[in-house]
Amino acid sequence: MLNNVNDFLVVLVVFVLLMAGQKDVGNTAKSIGRFIGELKKRQEEFRTELMRELNSASLEDEKVNIPTKYVKSVNNTNNDEKVKEIEMKIRQLQEELKRLKNDGGKN
């Protein structure tokens, strides 16, 4: 029924005119005109602000996506081997530490 803002405003104007009566129609019409003007102004400000934010957000997304093009893929099997090697060295060092503690710090 009321698919856009203009339809709603027309219904609102008719409602206000009916409620205000005939005694103050001039001032009521002025007030409604100011209100509609202010509403359109705020609507345009909102639309402008929204477009600016959407544009800045899309620019930030592009900035974030640029570096990923230059990231090299890493061979996972090579990393797994390095991790196993490091874990083995850690175990050896832990065993050496236990041995030194048991021997009282003597080599």
Secondary structure, DSSP 8 states (H G I E B T S, - for coil): ---SHHHHHHHHHHHHHHHH-STTHHHHHHHHHHHHHHHHHHHHHHHHHHHHHHHHHHHHHHHHHTGGGG-----HHHHHHHHHHHHHHHHHHHHHHHHHHHTTS--
